């Protein structure tokens, strides 16, 4: 455990700080001698340092399943969120002009992934990541990664074009609820990357190639409405024609294939309890979270 672990229990009031909550209390972090700092610090810091051009940490990496409270984080296996030691948060919040939610770049010699932090628990000394992310990052056998705070402000997503790998996606009953739930976990989405979601009816996961992203090649999906367009699944094959009797013989009846580049419902990161049934590749897109 690093030296910075020794003051974790003194710096933070709670056992774990959630990145989503940090945004809510950011208004309390006023860099002025006369204003108290945010409630997640209790070290009475009053003088903030000028933010350096690079804020990076060398940390070991581990699969999320090895986290001690893994049962509460199962949904993160299909996400772009990670669990970060609390002393990283303590170090970063010493500086001025820190933006929330915090965005990080995870770097190895041959790879780089942009993520957000789900939480900053006390008592851990490594970064816990979803298993798919772990496989991508450790393909070069790098047990230690560089975790870099990102100074780049990402634009909010407005449109995604996804291509499912499997036609199994067409069998999902309620695409709206399914997409709203799982895409919300991908707070950062990048062009030419891949999104993985669980298939609730089978043991196989669903994979989506990210074909197009707007308004930039890398976007953030927090607190925004996103239009989703699906291309025909990679493994889709038209069903064979059926023989239909016409009284004098048989005619071949062809099943209509899904139309390409058909709009799907627009997603919203503002959850809604309303449910609407979506028929894939037919009709206009609908805005999730709306009426």
C-alpha positions in Angstrom: 0.0 0.0 0.0 1.4 3.4 -0.9 2.2 6.2 1.5 -0.8 8.1 0.4 -3.1 5.4 1.7 -2.2 6.3 5.3 -4.3 9.5 5.2 -7.4 8.1 3.5 -9.3 7.7 6.7 -8.5 11.3 7.6 -9.3 12.9 4.3 -12.7 11.3 3.6 -15.8 11.2 5.7 -17.4 8.1 4.1 -16.2 4.7 3.2 -16.5 5.4 -0.5 -17.0 8.4 -2.7 -19.1 8.0 -5.8 -18.2 10.0 -8.9 -21.9 10.8 -9.5 -22.1 12.4 -6.1 -19.0 14.4 -6.6 -20.8 16.4 -9.3 -23.6 17.3 -7.0 -21.3 18.7 -4.3 -18.9 20.4 -6.8 -20.7 23.7 -6.3 -19.3 23.6 -2.7 -15.7 23.4 -3.9 -15.0 27.1 -4.2 -11.3 28.0 -4.4 -11.5 30.9 -2.0 -9.9 31.2 1.4 -13.3 32.2 2.9 -15.2 29.2 1.7 -15.1 25.7 3.1 -14.4 22.9 0.7 -16.7 20.0 -0.3 -18.1 17.7 2.4 -16.1 14.7 1.1 -13.0 16.2 2.5 -12.4 17.0 6.1 -8.7 18.0 6.1 -9.6 21.7 6.1 -7.7 22.4 2.9 -8.1 26.0 1.9 -5.4 26.8 -0.7 -5.7 24.9 -4.0 -2.7 24.3 -6.2 -2.4 25.3 -9.8 -3.4 22.3 -11.9 -0.4 20.7 -13.7 -0.6 19.8 -17.4 -0.4 16.1 -16.5 -1.9 14.3 -13.4 -1.0 10.6 -13.7 -0.7 7.6 -11.4 1.1 4.3 -11.9 -1.2 1.7 -10.5 -1.7 -2.1 -10.7 -4.9 -3.3 -12.5 -7.2 -6.1 -11.6 -10.5 -7.5 -12.8 -13.6 -6.2 -11.2 -14.6 -9.6 -10.0 -11.7 -9.5 -7.4 -13.1 -6.4 -5.7 -14.2 -7.2 -2.2 -17.8 -5.9 -2.7 -18.2 -7.2 -6.2 -21.8 -8.3 -5.7 -22.9 -4.7 -5.6 -21.0 -3.8 -8.8 -22.2 -6.6 -11.2 -23.7 -4.0 -13.6 -20.3 -2.5 -14.1 -19.0 -5.5 -16.0 -20.8 -4.0 -19.0 -19.7 -0.4 -18.8 -16.9 2.1 -19.3 -16.7 2.7 -15.5 -13.9 1.7 -13.2 -13.2 1.6 -9.4 -10.3 3.8 -8.3 -8.4 4.1 -5.0 -9.6 7.0 -2.8 -6.1 8.6 -2.6 -6.3 9.3 -6.4 -9.4 11.5 -5.7 -7.7 13.2 -2.8 -4.6 14.0 -4.9 -6.6 15.4 -7.8 -8.9 17.6 -5.7 -5.9 19.5 -4.4 -5.9 21.3 -7.7 -7.9 24.1 -9.2 -10.3 23.8 -12.2 -11.1 20.1 -11.8 -14.1 19.2 -13.9 -16.7 16.6 -12.9 -17.5 13.9 -13.5 -13.9 12.9 -13.7 -12.7 11.4 -16.9 -9.6 9.3 -17.1 -7.3 7.7 -19.7 -6.0 4.3 -18.9 -2.7 3.8 -20.8 -0.5 0.9 -21.5 2.4 0.6 -23.9 0.1 -0.5 -26.7 -3.4 0.6 -25.7 -5.4 3.5 -24.4 -9.0 3.6 -23.1 -11.1 6.5 -21.9 -13.3 5.9 -18.9 -15.1 7.4 -15.9 -14.7 6.5 -12.3 -17.7 4.8 -10.7 -16.4 5.3 -7.1 -13.2 5.9 -5.1 -13.3 3.4 -2.2 -10.9 3.6 0.8 -8.6 0.6 1.4 -7.8 -0.5 -2.1 -4.5 0.1 -3.9 -5.3 -0.9 -7.5 -7.7 0.0 -10.3 -10.6 -2.5 -10.8 -12.0 -2.7 -14.3 -14.6 -4.8 -16.2 -13.2 -8.1 -17.5 -13.6 -7.1 -21.2 -11.7 -3.9 -20.6 -9.1 -5.9 -18.6 -8.5 -8.3 -21.5 -8.0 -5.4 -23.9 -5.6 -3.6 -21.6 -3.5 -6.6 -20.6 -3.1 -8.0 -24.1 0.5 -6.8 -23.8 0.9 -8.4 -20.4 1.1 -5.1 -18.6 0.2 -5.6 -14.9 0.6 -1.9 -14.2 -1.2 0.9 -16.0 -1.0 4.7 -16.1 -4.2 6.3 -14.9 -4.2 9.9 -16.3 -6.8 12.5 -15.4 -8.2 13.9 -18.6 -8.2 17.7 -19.1 -10.1 17.3 -22.4 -13.8 18.2 -22.2 -15.8 15.7 -24.2 -18.9 16.8 -26.1 -22.3 15.2 -25.3 -23.4 12.4 -27.6 -26.3 13.2 -29.9 -26.2 10.2 -32.3 -24.7 6.7 -32.4 -24.7 4.2 -35.2 -24.3 0.6 -33.9 -24.1 -2.7 -35.7 -25.0 -5.8 -33.7 -22.8 -8.8 -34.3 -25.7 -11.2 -33.7 -29.2 -11.3 -35.0 -30.1 -12.4 -31.4 -30.5 -8.7 -30.7 -33.7 -8.8 -32.8 -35.3 -11.2 -30.3 -35.2 -8.8 -27.4 -38.8 -7.8 -26.5 -38.3 -4.3 -25.3 -35.4 -2.6 -27.0 -36.1 0.7 -25.4 -35.7 -0.4 -21.8 -32.8 -2.7 -22.7 -30.8 0.0 -24.4 -31.6 2.7 -21.9 -30.4 0.5 -19.1 -27.2 -0.7 -20.6 -26.1 2.1 -22.8 -26.3 4.4 -19.8 -23.4 2.4 -18.3 -21.2 3.4 -21.2 -20.5 6.9 -20.1 -17.8 7.3 -22.7 -18.3 6.0 -26.3 -15.7 6.1 -29.0 -16.0 5.6 -32.8 -14.6 2.2 -34.0 -14.9 0.7 -30.5 -17.1 -2.0 -29.3 -20.0 -2.1 -26.8 -20.8 -5.3 -25.0 -24.1 -6.0 -23.2 -25.6 -9.2 -21.7 -28.2 -11.2 -23.5 -30.8 -11.7 -20.8 -32.3 -14.8 -22.5 -29.0 -16.7 -23.2 -25.6 -17.0 -21.7 -24.0 -15.2 -24.7 -23.2 -11.5 -24.6 -24.3 -9.1 -27.3 -21.6 -7.2 -29.2 -22.1 -3.9 -31.1 -19.6 -2.2 -33.3 -19.7 1.5 -32.9 -19.8 2.6 -36.6 -20.5 6.3 -36.2 -20.5 8.8 -33.3 -21.8 12.4 -33.3 -20.8 15.2 -32.8 -17.3 14.0 -32.2 -15.4 10.7 -32.5 -15.3 10.4 -28.7 -18.3 11.5 -26.7 -19.8 11.4 -23.2 -23.4 10.1 -22.7 -24.1 11.7 -19.3 -27.3 13.8 -19.1 -28.0 13.9 -22.8 -30.5 12.5 -25.4 -28.9 10.1 -27.9 -30.4 9.0 -31.2 -29.5 5.3 -31.9 -29.4 3.9 -35.4 -28.9 0.2 -35.9 -27.4 -1.5 -39.0 -28.4 -5.0 -40.0 -26.7 -7.5 -37.7 -23.4 -9.0 -39.1 -24.7 -12.6 -39.0 -28.2 -11.8 -40.3 -29.4 -14.2 -43.0 -32.8 -13.9 -44.7 -35.0 -16.9 -43.8 -35.6 -19.3 -46.7 -38.8 -18.7 -48.6 -42.0 -20.5 -47.5 -44.1 -22.7 -49.8 -47.7 -21.4 -49.8 -50.4 -23.4 -51.5 -52.5 -21.5 -54.0 -54.9 -24.3 -54.9 -53.2 -25.2 -58.1 -49.7 -25.5 -56.8 -47.3 -23.6 -54.5 -45.9 -20.1 -54.4 -42.8 -19.0 -52.7 -43.3 -16.4 -50.0 -40.2 -14.4 -49.0 -39.8 -12.9 -45.6 -38.9 -9.2 -45.6 -35.5 -8.6 -44.2 -34.8 -5.7 -41.8 -34.1 -2.4 -43.5 -30.5 -1.1 -43.2 -29.7 2.0 -41.1 -33.1 2.1 -39.6 -33.6 4.5 -36.7 -34.1 3.1 -33.2 -35.4 5.0 -30.2 -33.4 7.9 -29.0 -31.8 7.2 -25.6 -31.9 9.5 -22.6 -29.7 9.3 -19.6 -32.7 10.6 -17.6 -34.4 7.3 -16.7 -38.1 6.9 -17.4 -40.6 4.4 -16.0 -42.7 4.4 -19.1 -42.4 1.4 -21.3 -43.0 1.2 -25.0 -42.6 -1.7 -27.3 -40.1 -1.2 -30.1 -40.2 -3.2 -33.3 -36.6 -3.3 -34.6 -35.8 -1.8 -38.0 -39.3 -0.4 -38.6 -40.9 3.0 -38.2 -39.4 6.2 -36.9 -37.1 6.6 -33.9 -38.5 7.5 -30.6 -36.9 9.6 -27.8 -36.2 7.5 -24.7 -37.2 9.3 -21.6 -39.8 11.3 -23.4 -43.6 10.9 -24.0 
